[in-house]
Amino acid sequence: MLAAIAFAVIAGLLYFALSYASGAGMAPVAIASAIISAAFVLAWLASYPHRATMIAISLVILATIIYLPRIFVMDGLLLREASGLSGSRLRVAIGLNVGGVFIAFLGLLVFGFILPLIMSALAARRGAPGSALTLDIHVRGLLVGIILVLFPFSSFYDELSFALLRPARTAAVEAMSEIYINTTVAPAEKFPRLACCNNEIHVTDNGDRLYFPDRTGSAARGVLFERNTPPPGAFRVLRDYGEGWKLIEFEHAGTAN
């Protein structure tokens, strides 16, 4: 009963917070909120008997901090604050947001990882019952946190990003009409808000291909939808999701245009 109540409360709070911050559609926000809430509850249930609740919850928070901004555009709060502000005040607002995120992340490291590890080490030194197992869990948890930060598991991110954003991208594909076929980039304001690159939708091959970039850099990388069976393109297919959806990569960022 407590687990069900905790899941409902956390999912509700996350849904409203993520909707407010991202402006994304209802379906991906609801799915993300449910996944994160389930992870919180499972981490709590699994770690409570071993007195490692804090580090387990902190790992879920850390993974959320790493992956959510890569899937959703999290600028909603800043855009609302920036509405009508002068340049100088906008810089102050950006500084406060960045500073707040840094302080929150520092607090997570100290109170979620370092202090629980120190307390479990002291308990093990005193020879408290079960303290050796608790210390082992805290050490492993700290190592997992370091791995999450250094190696954010791109393949897992790709799968999660595609699953969460597929409804919005499908809606964009269905909404595309002949009016946009001969344009390079479809107007972003006409379609659901997506995750990356100014909400761009690149239209190529007379509308047979729609490209949704999700990364910037030396190699253009994103999700491609093929309506029919167009000729082979100048890109490398990283993963074929079926039903016309593919994860692709161009050798040069300009090739996507």
Buried (B, 14 or more C-beta within 10 A) or exposed (E): EEEEEBBEEBBEEBBEBBBEBBBBBEBBBBBBBBBBBBBBBBBBBEBEEBBBBBBBBBBBBBBBBBBBBBBBBBBBBBEEBBEEEEEEEBEEBEEEBEEEEEEEEEEBBEEBBEEBBEBBBEBBEEEBEEBEBBBBBBBEBBEBBEEBEEEEBEEEBBBBBBBBBBBBBBBBBEEBEEEBBEEEBBEBEBBBBBBBBEBBBBBBBEBBBBBBBBBEEEEBBBBBBBBEEEEEBEBEEEBEBEEBBBBBBBEEBEEBE
